[in-house]
């Protein structure tokens, strides 16, 4: 009888631990030496290994611009716009936020509903940035889900993005 209760009480804990995976993204926005610097718009999203869209993870733009004027330039994030952006009503609670300046920025997605429902398979995390009077850049970091062991995957941009690191933890 004791064994049955201890198993029954232990199963929910084992299940929640198995489902508790963490995905975080650390990225660098380099300080560019240009006459007119604007903080970049940014989109972070997931797609399957076959490049079909899965979910938006973060979209940064000028959220508080008068008359919602920041939305006007979201289509400069061209790849993201084609796969998802043109179908969205902005802002999106928990996904959209304000642009960020030069430096290192970290995004944690451990409490994301998307990750809880993500089926096993090959995925790609995409990061796209675009700046007014500047350039644009897209980086892709492939990974496998669910996470079996801690991993740190990286890609490095050429100009608009520095090092992008995807941390995966089971």
N, C-alpha and C positions, 0 to 999 in steps of 0.2 A: 504494500500500500504506500509506504513512504517513497519507494522508487517511482511509482506512477506520478505522485505529486511533484517530486523534484524534476522529473522529465517535463511535465506539463508546465511548470514554472520556468524552466530553462529554455524551452523552445522559443517563446517570444523574444527573449534576449538574443539568442543565436540568430534568429531571423533578422532582427533589427540591426545587428552588427554586420551581417552579410550584406544588407542593403545600404549601409552607411558608407558610401564611397564619396571621395572628395575630388573635385576638379577645381583648380585655381589657375589663373593666368596672370603672369607678371610681364609687363611690357615697358619698354623704354621709348619715350618720345624725345628724340635728340633736340638739343638747342641748336637751331639753325641760324647761321649768320646771314640774314637777309634784311633788306631795308624795311620790309613790311611783313611782320610775323602775325599770323592768325592761328589761334588754337585749332587743331584739326577736329573735324567731325570723325566719328569712329563707329564701326559696327563690328560686333563679335557674334558669330553664329555657328551652329553645328550643321553639318551635312553628312549623309551616309557615304560609304566608300564609293558608291556609284555616282556621287556628286548631287544627289537629290537633297533638297532642303529638309531639315529636321526642325530647328527651332532657333529663335533669336535669344541670345544670352545678354547682350548689352548694346545699346545704341546711345551714343553721346552726341549732342548737338546743342545749339543755343536755345535752350528750353525757355528761358525767360525773355526772349526778344519780343519787343512790342508787337502786338497783333499776331502773335504766333509766327512771326517772320522767319524764325530759324528753320522751320520746316521746309521753306522754299529751296534750300540748298541740299537737302538730304539726297536728292537724286545724283549728286556728285559722287556718292558712294556707289558707283555704277554696278559692280557685281552684286552687292547686297540688294540694291534697288530692284534689279531684275528678278532675283529669286524670292524676295519677300517684301521689301520696303514699299513698293508701289501699292500693295494691298492693305497697308496698315493705317489705322487711325491713331495719330500721335497726340499726346504722349501715352506711353504704356506703363502702368504702375509696376514697379519692380524691375523694369528693363531700361527705360530711358533715364538719362541724367545729363548733367552739364558737361561741356567740353573740359578737357584737362590741358594744362600747360606742360612745358618740357619737364622731364624727370621720369622716375620710375613709378608705375602705378600697378596695383594688384587688385584683381577681381576674384572673389571667392564665390563658387557656385555650389557649395556643399549642401545647401538647403533648397536647391532648385527642384521644382516639381518635374521638370524635364528629365533630369538625371534619374529620378526615382522610377520613371516610366520608360526609360531608354532600354530597348531590347538589346541583347548581345549582338555584337557585330563590329565591323570596321567603320570608323568615323573620322571626320576631319574637322578640326576647329579652324575657322577662318577669321582673320582680323584684317579689316580694311580701314584705311585712314585717307582723308582728303582734306586739303587746306585751301582756303580762298587765297588767290594769288600765289598758289604753291602747287605742289605735286600731289600725287596719290600713290598708294602702295597697298598691295594685298599679300598677306602671308598665309600659308597653309601648314598646319601641324597635324599629321595623321596619328591616330591612336586606336587602341582596341578597347571595347567595353564589354563586359565589366572588367574592372581593374583587378589583376591577379596579384601584383606586387607593386610597391611604390616605384614610380617612374618620373623622370624629369626629361621632357622633350623640348627641343629648342629649334628656332629658326631666326635668322637675322635679316633685317631689312637693309636696303642700300642707302636710303636717304630719309624718308619720312618716318620710318620705324627703325628702332635699334633692335636689341635682342628681345625676342618674345619667348618666354618659357612657360610651358604647360606642365603643371605638377599634378600627378595623378596618384591617389592613395586609396587603397582598399578600405 
